Amino acid sequence: MSITLSTKTSPFPYAAIAIATYTQKAELNYDESVDGVTLDLDGSQLSAEDDITAAYFALAKTLPTLTAVPDILAALDSLDNHLAYRTFFVGHDITAADFMIWGAIRVAGKLTGLLRNGGQYLHLLRWLSHIESLESTQVALASLTTAKANKARSNKTAAGFALGLQNAKEGQVVTRFPPEPSGYLHIGHAKAAMLNQYFAKMYKGKMIIRFDDTNPTKERTEFEETILQDLELLDIRGDKITHTSDHFDLIYDLAIQLIKSGNAYTDDTEQAQMREERGQGIASAHRDDSIEDNLRHFEEMKTGSPEGTRWCLRAKISVDSQNKALRDPVIYRCNLVPHHRTGDKWKIYPTYDFACPIVDSLEGVTHALRTNEYRERNAQYQWMIKALGVRGVDIWDFSRLNFIYTLLSKRKLHWFVDSGMVKGWDDPRFPTIRGIRRRGLTVDALSQFMLAQGPSQAIVSLEWDSIWAINKKVIDPVAPRFWAVVKEKSVPVTINGGPSAPETKTLPRHKKNPEVGEKTTVFTSTILLEQEDAASFEDQEEITLMDWGNAIVRSKTIGPSGDITSLTMDLNLEGDFRKTKKKITWLAQPTEVHSLVDVTLLDYDYLITKKKLEETDDVKDFVTPVSEFREEAFADANVGTLTKGDIIQFERKGYFIFDGTAEDGKLEFIRIPDGRAANLASKAGKPGVVAVEAPVPTSAVTVDAGPLSSSTMYKMETVYGDEPVKPVSNTKMYALPNVYD
C-alpha cells in the first residue's frame, strides 16, 4: 500500500499519515504535484469495521466545521465524558477512530485552542497526549515537517540533499555503484552513479565501483571495460574497483551457515509452480526438510550434476508476508555457463539480493543507495544482514529516472541493435551514456539535472525538454559560432559594391566570449543564401548580411517551379542594422583561393511512438517508421579545425556536435536539442531533408496508418472523433441553457 499526498492539502489528513506509520502497512509519499490524497491499496478497500467506528468517522468530519463556541464546547464535553472511563474511543486498543478524532482536532484550530487552554478536559487531554507520544505519531509528524522543509527550499539543486545521509560521519562514508557487466550504461544508471559520487565527495568519503557479476549467462569482460569508459564519459571515477565474484567463497560459506541455522532450505519446485505458491502464500513441500537433507542437496547443486541443477536454495523468511519480497526468495541457483572471471570453478551462483548485503557489509559500505523500486526488498536486505550476523548498512532510497518515449530496458534496446534499427549502442537516439553524450548532452548539464531532482520519491516520466534546456545554458556561453547554408536550391547572389577580389577578416568565434578564439571570414561579390531566406525577401527590401552590413534587394530571378534562382543586391554599408527585420547568414561562393566544406546535418526523432511502453507491449508495434533525417549543406572553412566531439552553433540553425568525417569525406554534425518543443520535433517533410527509414524486421507488425497528424513526432488519435466539433454557444467559458425553453 502507499499514500501519496501534498503538504499543502487542506484540511491536512493527519489521521491518514498517523495510521500509515502506526500500522506500517502503507508507504507514505509526499508529492507537491498531486491534488488531494491518493491511496493505493493494491486492490483492497478501506472501510469502517462496524457502525460504532463509522460514527466516529462521521464525527471526525464534523469537528473541523464547527465555528460557534457553544457547539465546540458541547463537542469537547461529549468527547471528554466518553473517555472518563475509557482509554480509547472504541474497545480496549487503539483503532482508526482514535486517529480520525486526533487528526480532526489538529486541523480545527479554534477547537484545539479551547481544548488546551480550557483546563477542564482532563480525560480528552490525557488521551490526546498519549496519541501524540506514540513513536509512530512522532515519525508521521516529523515526516510532514521534513516534507514542508523540502518544499520551502528555494534552491532545488544540491540543497535538496541538505538533510544528507542518515548516520553519516565526515570522512567515514563509503558508497558503491554496482552495475551488472551485461550491457552499456544508460541515463538511469547515470543518476545512481552521480548520486553515489556526490555523497562520497560531500562527506569526504569514498566510492566503490563494484561489478555485480553473479550471472555468467549475460556477463562479459568487454562490458566491464565499456562500463568504465561510460563512467569516464561522466567524469566518474571510483576510489576502488571490485567484483562480487571476489567474495564467492565467503558468500558460499555464509549460505552454508544459513542452512545450518535453519534459515534456508533447498527446493526443487518447478519455477511456474513456485511463482504461483509464492503469490498465494503457500509453503513449499520442502520448507521443513531436515538440515542434513538441505546440506546434501546444496552440495549436489555445487557439483552441477543433473540432480543438482534441479534444485535451488531459498531463504526461510516467510510464507505469506504482505511484503511478497519476503516470501522465501531464491538466494542460490545453478548455472553451468563458465564465468568470465572464475571460469569453471563454480556451478552455483548467489542472487543479487543475497550477495548485495553481504558484499556491502564486507567491503565497508556505509550507505547503500537504491532506487525506490527496490523499496519492498529493503526488508529482505536487512533480514539477510541480521540472519547472517554481519555489519549493518544504511539504505537511502531515491526515485528512478524515467523519460517519455524512451526505452531503458536492456532487452528492448538489444532488439533495436540486433535488428539493425540503429547503428549501435552509441546511436544518438539511444538513452545510453554513449548515445546521449554523442547527441551533445554535457556532463555539467546531466549533473545539474540529476541533482535538481532532489531526494524526491515520486516516480514520474520526465520530459526531455527540461534536460536539454539546462544543456543549452551550459553550452551557449562557450560554443563557437559558424555558418552553414543548405545545398538544395541554394541561391547565388551578386553583391554590387562588394570587393573586386576576395577579402578576409578575422572575427571572434563568439561575440560575447573572446576566449573561444577567432575565425576567418571571407568576403566576395558573389555569395550564397538559403532558398528559404531568398524567398522571404521583398523587392527593394533592405536586409542585414551578418558580420558585414546592410544590402538592398534590387532584383531576383524566379525559376519555372517558383523557386528563387538568383538575386542581385546593392551593398549599403551606411545602412542601420537596427532598422532591418532580417539578419541573414551567408557564405562566400568558392573561388580559386577559397573553398567551402561539405557537411551533413543530422537530426533525430524518438525511436518509439508511445510515451511509455508497458511490460506487455511488443516494442515492434511502436517503432517510429522514420527517425533519422539528413540534410546536405555547405559550411565555412573554419569548421575544418574542429575535432570530434566539439560542440558548436551554426547561427540561425541551432547547436550541433561534430560527429567526425563520414566515409564520403563529408563532415557530419548532429543537432543538439535546445529544450524548445519545436526543435525536439523531427524535420520530416522539410525541403532538403532526407528521411532515412529504418529497416523493418520481418517479424515487425504493420501498424494501422489512420489519418495523419500535423505532428511528425508520433501518431495521435483524434480527441473528438471523426466528426467536426460543433460549437454549442457563443461563449468559450461555459454553455448556458436557453431560459425561454
BELLIN-V264364 format. One record per residue. N is the residue number from 1. PSI is psi in degrees with one decimal (NA if undefined). Layout:
n = [N & N]
psi = [PSI & PSI]
This chain:
n = [1 & 2 & 3 & 4 & 5 & 6 & 7 & 8 & 9 & 10 & 11 & 12 & 13 & 14 & 15 & 16 & 17 & 18 & 19 & 20 & 21 & 22 & 23 & 24 & 25 & 26 & 27 & 28 & 29 & 30 & 31 & 32 & 33 & 34 & 35 & 36 & 37 & 38 & 39 & 40 & 41 & 42 & 43 & 44 & 45 & 46 & 47 & 48 & 49 & 50 & 51 & 52 & 53 & 54 & 55 & 56 & 57 & 58 & 59 & 60 & 61 & 62 & 63 & 64 & 65 & 66 & 67 & 68 & 69 & 70 & 71 & 72 & 73 & 74 & 75 & 76 & 77 & 78 & 79 & 80 & 81 & 82 & 83 & 84 & 85 & 86 & 87 & 88 & 89 & 90 & 91 & 92 & 93 & 94 & 95 & 96 & 97 & 98 & 99 & 100 & 101 & 102 & 103 & 104 & 105 & 106 & 107 & 108 & 109 & 110 & 111 & 112 & 113 & 114 & 115 & 116 & 117 & 118 & 119 & 120 & 121 & 122 & 123 & 124 & 125 & 126 & 127 & 128 & 129 & 130 & 131 & 132 & 133 & 134 & 135 & 136 & 137 & 138 & 139 & 140 & 141 & 142 & 143 & 144 & 145 & 146 & 147 & 148 & 149 & 150 & 151 & 152 & 153 & 154 & 155 & 156 & 157 & 158 & 159 & 160 & 161 & 162 & 163 & 164 & 165 & 166 & 167 & 168 & 169 & 170 & 171 & 172 & 173 & 174 & 175 & 176 & 177 & 178 & 179 & 180 & 181 & 182 & 183 & 184 & 185 & 186 & 187 & 188 & 189 & 190 & 191 & 192 & 193 & 194 & 195 & 196 & 197 & 198 & 199 & 200 & 201 & 202 & 203 & 204 & 205 & 206 & 207 & 208 & 209 & 210 & 211 & 212 & 213 & 214 & 215 & 216 & 217 & 218 & 219 & 220 & 221 & 222 & 223 & 224 & 225 & 226 & 227 & 228 & 229 & 230 & 231 & 232 & 233 & 234 & 235 & 236 & 237 & 238 & 239 & 240 & 241 & 242 & 243 & 244 & 245 & 246 & 247 & 248 & 249 & 250 & 251 & 252 & 253 & 254 & 255 & 256 & 257 & 258 & 259 & 260 & 261 & 262 & 263 & 264 & 265 & 266 & 267 & 268 & 269 & 270 & 271 & 272 & 273 & 274 & 275 & 276 & 277 & 278 & 279 & 280 & 281 & 282 & 283 & 284 & 285 & 286 & 287 & 288 & 289 & 290 & 291 & 292 & 293 & 294 & 295 & 296 & 297 & 298 & 299 & 300 & 301 & 302 & 303 & 304 & 305 & 306 & 307 & 308 & 309 & 310 & 311 & 312 & 313 & 314 & 315 & 316 & 317 & 318 & 319 & 320 & 321 & 322 & 323 & 324 & 325 & 326 & 327 & 328 & 329 & 330 & 331 & 332 & 333 & 334 & 335 & 336 & 337 & 338 & 339 & 340 & 341 & 342 & 343 & 344 & 345 & 346 & 347 & 348 & 349 & 350 & 351 & 352 & 353 & 354 & 355 & 356 & 357 & 358 & 359 & 360 & 361 & 362 & 363 & 364 & 365 & 366 & 367 & 368 & 369 & 370 & 371 & 372 & 373 & 374 & 375 & 376 & 377 & 378 & 379 & 380 & 381 & 382 & 383 & 384 & 385 & 386 & 387 & 388 & 389 & 390 & 391 & 392 & 393 & 394 & 395 & 396 & 397 & 398 & 399 & 400 & 401 & 402 & 403 & 404 & 405 & 406 & 407 & 408 & 409 & 410 & 411 & 412 & 413 & 414 & 415 & 416 & 417 & 418 & 419 & 420 & 421 & 422 & 423 & 424 & 425 & 426 & 427 & 428 & 429 & 430 & 431 & 432 & 433 & 434 & 435 & 436 & 437 & 438 & 439 & 440 & 441 & 442 & 443 & 444 & 445 & 446 & 447 & 448 & 449 & 450 & 451 & 452 & 453 & 454 & 455 & 456 & 457 & 458 & 459 & 460 & 461 & 462 & 463 & 464 & 465 & 466 & 467 & 468 & 469 & 470 & 471 & 472 & 473 & 474 & 475 & 476 & 477 & 478 & 479 & 480 & 481 & 482 & 483 & 484 & 485 & 486 & 487 & 488 & 489 & 490 & 491 & 492 & 493 & 494 & 495 & 496 & 497 & 498 & 499 & 500 & 501 & 502 & 503 & 504 & 505 & 506 & 507 & 508 & 509 & 510 & 511 & 512 & 513 & 514 & 515 & 516 & 517 & 518 & 519 & 520 & 521 & 522 & 523 & 524 & 525 & 526 & 527 & 528 & 529 & 530 & 531 & 532 & 533 & 534 & 535 & 536 & 537 & 538 & 539 & 540 & 541 & 542 & 543 & 544 & 545 & 546 & 547 & 548 & 549 & 550 & 551 & 552 & 553 & 554 & 555 & 556 & 557 & 558 & 559 & 560 & 561 & 562 & 563 & 564 & 565 & 566 & 567 & 568 & 569 & 570 & 571 & 572 & 573 & 574 & 575 & 576 & 577 & 578 & 579 & 580 & 581 & 582 & 583 & 584 & 585 & 586 & 587 & 588 & 589 & 590 & 591 & 592 & 593 & 594 & 595 & 596 & 597 & 598 & 599 & 600 & 601 & 602 & 603 & 604 & 605 & 606 & 607 & 608 & 609 & 610 & 611 & 612 & 613 & 614 & 615 & 616 & 617 & 618 & 619 & 620 & 621 & 622 & 623 & 624 & 625 & 626 & 627 & 628 & 629 & 630 & 631 & 632 & 633 & 634 & 635 & 636 & 637 & 638 & 639 & 640 & 641 & 642 & 643 & 644 & 645 & 646 & 647 & 648 & 649 & 650 & 651 & 652 & 653 & 654 & 655 & 656 & 657 & 658 & 659 & 660 & 661 & 662 & 663 & 664 & 665 & 666 & 667 & 668 & 669 & 670 & 671 & 672 & 673 & 674 & 675 & 676 & 677 & 678 & 679 & 680 & 681 & 682 & 683 & 684 & 685 & 686 & 687 & 688 & 689 & 690 & 691 & 692 & 693 & 694 & 695 & 696 & 697 & 698 & 699 & 700 & 701 & 702 & 703 & 704 & 705 & 706 & 707 & 708 & 709 & 710 & 711 & 712 & 713 & 714 & 715 & 716 & 717 & 718 & 719 & 720 & 721 & 722 & 723 & 724 & 725 & 726 & 727 & 728 & 729 & 730 & 731 & 732 & 733 & 734 & 735 & 736 & 737 & 738 & 739 & 740 & 741]
psi = [154.5 & 144.3 & 122.9 & 128.4 & 166.6 & 150.3 & -18.2 & 5.1 & 132.8 & 130.3 & 146.5 & 132.8 & 72.3 & -38.2 & -40.1 & -45.3 & -31.6 & -42.6 & -40.3 & -45.3 & -31.5 & -46.2 & -22.6 & 29.3 & -1.6 & 133.9 & 136.5 & 119.3 & 129.4 & 126.2 & 112.0 & -9.5 & -9.1 & 155.3 & 132.8 & -152.4 & 127.2 & 123.7 & 114.5 & 108.4 & 15.5 & 40.6 & -18.3 & 169.0 & 149.1 & 131.5 & 161.5 & 141.4 & -31.4 & 178.8 & -35.8 & -48.1 & -42.0 & -36.6 & -38.5 & -31.2 & -44.2 & -40.5 & -40.3 & -31.4 & -29.6 & -38.9 & -47.5 & -15.3 & -9.1 & 128.9 & -30.4 & 132.5 & -44.9 & -38.7 & -40.5 & -44.4 & -36.9 & -40.7 & -42.1 & -40.8 & -44.6 & -45.1 & -42.3 & -41.9 & -39.0 & -33.4 & 3.5 & -38.1 & 22.4 & 148.0 & -39.8 & 166.7 & -37.4 & 120.8 & -160.5 & 0.6 & 161.6 & 139.2 & 178.2 & -29.7 & -40.3 & -44.6 & -34.2 & -44.6 & -42.8 & -46.5 & -38.6 & -39.4 & -39.3 & -33.7 & -12.8 & 92.2 & -47.1 & -39.2 & -42.9 & -40.9 & -45.5 & -35.4 & -50.3 & -27.1 & -12.4 & -38.2 & -11.6 & -6.7 & 66.4 & -42.7 & -41.4 & -39.0 & -38.4 & -45.2 & -43.9 & -41.1 & -38.2 & -45.2 & -43.0 & -15.1 & -12.5 & 139.8 & -39.2 & -38.4 & -41.7 & -39.6 & -42.8 & -45.8 & -35.8 & -38.7 & -37.3 & -43.3 & -42.9 & -44.2 & -40.2 & -37.9 & -41.8 & -39.8 & -37.0 & -10.8 & 125.4 & -31.0 & 111.0 & 23.7 & -118.0 & -27.5 & -17.4 & -16.0 & 19.4 & -29.0 & -22.5 & -163.1 & 141.2 & 143.4 & 22.6 & 138.9 & 134.1 & 131.9 & -7.0 & -7.0 & 133.2 & 119.5 & 170.4 & 145.2 & 112.1 & 71.3 & 150.5 & 129.4 & 63.0 & 10.2 & -166.7 & 150.4 & 144.5 & -177.4 & -26.9 & -40.4 & -32.0 & -39.9 & -46.2 & -45.7 & -42.6 & -39.2 & -40.6 & -43.6 & -37.6 & -49.6 & -35.7 & -42.8 & -36.9 & -39.4 & 11.5 & 43.2 & -147.0 & 155.8 & 132.7 & 134.2 & 113.4 & 124.7 & 119.2 & 80.2 & 66.6 & 6.7 & 89.0 & -15.6 & -35.8 & -21.8 & 146.0 & 152.1 & -37.2 & -28.2 & -32.2 & -42.5 & -42.5 & -34.5 & -42.8 & -37.2 & -40.6 & -42.1 & -36.1 & -37.4 & -24.0 & 5.5 & 37.9 & 125.9 & 127.7 & 157.1 & -16.6 & 143.6 & 125.1 & 175.4 & 144.1 & -34.2 & -17.6 & -22.4 & 16.2 & -40.0 & -47.0 & -37.3 & -39.7 & -44.5 & -37.9 & -31.0 & -41.1 & -43.0 & -39.8 & -38.9 & -46.7 & -28.8 & 1.0 & 15.6 & 10.3 & 152.6 & 153.0 & 152.4 & 135.8 & 21.3 & 138.0 & 149.5 & -45.8 & -41.8 & -39.8 & -41.6 & -40.8 & -43.1 & -40.7 & -39.6 & -33.3 & -1.5 & 36.6 & 132.5 & 144.7 & 150.1 & -20.0 & 5.1 & -31.2 & 22.2 & 157.2 & 157.7 & -37.9 & -45.1 & -41.3 & -41.6 & -38.9 & -45.2 & -37.7 & -36.9 & -37.4 & -38.9 & -41.0 & -32.1 & -19.2 & 21.5 & 163.3 & -38.0 & -41.9 & -34.8 & -12.1 & -18.1 & 160.2 & 168.2 & 132.1 & 141.9 & 138.2 & 83.1 & -61.1 & 152.9 & -41.9 & 30.1 & 144.4 & -29.7 & 103.5 & -18.0 & -17.9 & 2.8 & 77.5 & 66.4 & 153.2 & 132.8 & -10.4 & 141.5 & 161.8 & 147.2 & 116.2 & -2.0 & 131.4 & 140.6 & 143.5 & -12.3 & -38.8 & -2.1 & -130.7 & 10.1 & -40.9 & 142.0 & -6.1 & 146.8 & 142.2 & 152.0 & 164.4 & -42.9 & -25.2 & -43.7 & -37.0 & -54.2 & -32.8 & -50.9 & -36.8 & -45.1 & -44.2 & -37.4 & 5.4 & 14.9 & 132.3 & -30.2 & 118.7 & 112.0 & 123.2 & 144.3 & 150.3 & 0.9 & -17.3 & 2.7 & -41.5 & -24.0 & -2.4 & -38.1 & -35.5 & -41.7 & -48.4 & -30.9 & -42.7 & -45.5 & -47.1 & -45.0 & -31.2 & -11.5 & 32.5 & 169.3 & 138.9 & 157.0 & 136.0 & 142.7 & 135.9 & 115.9 & 147.0 & 158.2 & 146.3 & 148.5 & 124.4 & 142.6 & 148.5 & 151.9 & 34.5 & 134.2 & 128.1 & -3.4 & 123.5 & -37.5 & -44.7 & -37.2 & -38.5 & -40.1 & -42.5 & -39.5 & -48.7 & -31.2 & -1.9 & 14.2 & -23.2 & 171.1 & -1.5 & -177.7 & -12.9 & 16.2 & 135.7 & -14.5 & -7.9 & 147.7 & 11.3 & 158.3 & -42.8 & -39.3 & -48.1 & -31.1 & -38.9 & -27.9 & -14.2 & 11.3 & 127.2 & 158.9 & -39.9 & -45.5 & -41.5 & -42.7 & -45.3 & -41.9 & -44.4 & -45.4 & -28.5 & -21.1 & -23.8 & -163.9 & 22.7 & 141.4 & -3.3 & 133.2 & 107.4 & 159.1 & 114.8 & 151.4 & 149.7 & -20.0 & -33.3 & -40.6 & -35.4 & -30.9 & -40.3 & -41.3 & -39.6 & -40.5 & -28.2 & -43.0 & -25.2 & -41.4 & -13.8 & -5.9 & 120.4 & 150.5 & 132.2 & 177.0 & 149.0 & 146.6 & 126.6 & 133.9 & -45.3 & 123.7 & 25.8 & 151.6 & 122.9 & 139.4 & 132.1 & 127.4 & 105.5 & 128.5 & 2.7 & 177.2 & 143.4 & -24.4 & 154.5 & 134.3 & 150.6 & 154.2 & 138.7 & 125.4 & 156.9 & 145.1 & -23.0 & 115.9 & -26.1 & -2.2 & 90.2 & -20.5 & -15.0 & -22.8 & -170.3 & 161.9 & 163.2 & 125.9 & 133.5 & 134.2 & 127.7 & 171.6 & -5.2 & 122.4 & 172.1 & 137.2 & 163.2 & 149.4 & -39.8 & -39.9 & -48.3 & -39.9 & -19.6 & -10.7 & 140.2 & 157.2 & 134.6 & 13.9 & 140.0 & 126.2 & 169.9 & 125.4 & 112.5 & 141.0 & 12.7 & -70.4 & -169.1 & 156.5 & 150.1 & 130.3 & 116.8 & -36.5 & 154.5 & 145.7 & 131.6 & 128.6 & 174.5 & -30.8 & -2.2 & -4.4 & 152.5 & 128.2 & -20.9 & 159.1 & 153.9 & 132.8 & 150.4 & 126.9 & 134.0 & 76.0 & -15.0 & -9.6 & 155.5 & 114.8 & -19.3 & -16.2 & -4.2 & 148.0 & -24.1 & 122.0 & 117.2 & 135.3 & 153.6 & 168.5 & 138.7 & 133.2 & 146.9 & 145.3 & -175.0 & -28.0 & 1.8 & 136.2 & 163.9 & 165.2 & 131.0 & 125.6 & 158.3 & 127.0 & 122.6 & 141.5 & 157.3 & 151.3 & 172.5 & 152.3 & -26.8 & 158.1 & 2.0 & 138.3 & -44.3 & 120.4 & 132.9 & 164.9 & -31.6 & -9.7 & 140.0 & 118.6 & -28.7 & -21.0 & -7.8 & 27.9 & 130.4 & 122.7 & -42.4 & 120.7 & 3.3 & 135.6 & 133.7 & 138.1 & 123.8 & 138.2 & 163.7 & 145.8 & 157.0 & 155.3 & -14.4 & -24.5 & -13.8 & -13.4 & -3.6 & 154.3 & 156.7 & 132.0 & -9.1 & 140.1 & 131.4 & 176.7 & 124.3 & 108.7 & 138.9 & 4.3 & -36.8 & -171.0 & 143.5 & 155.4 & 131.8 & 119.4 & 2.4 & -175.7 & 129.1 & 173.4 & -28.2 & 4.1 & -6.1 & 145.0 & 133.0 & 132.7 & 130.8 & 128.3 & 134.0 & 119.5 & 146.5 & 9.0 & -13.2 & 136.4 & -39.1 & -32.4 & -8.7 & -16.5 & 155.3 & 171.7 & 24.2 & 134.9 & -12.2 & 144.9 & 138.5 & -9.0 & 127.3 & 119.5 & 123.7 & 107.7 & 138.3 & 145.9 & 136.2 & 116.2 & 149.7 & -22.5 & -1.8 & 150.0 & 134.8 & 127.5 & 135.3 & 126.2 & -56.0 & 178.2 & 143.8 & 139.4 & 157.0 & -17.6 & 139.3 & 5.9 & -48.7 & 161.8 & 135.3 & 136.6 & 145.7 & 124.8 & -40.6 & 16.2 & -173.9 & -21.1 & 143.8 & 147.0 & 127.1 & 129.0 & 141.3 & -11.6 & 169.5 & -26.0 & 147.3 & -1.7 & -53.3 & 163.7 & 136.0 & 135.3 & 155.1 & 110.7 & -11.3 & -0.4 & NA]
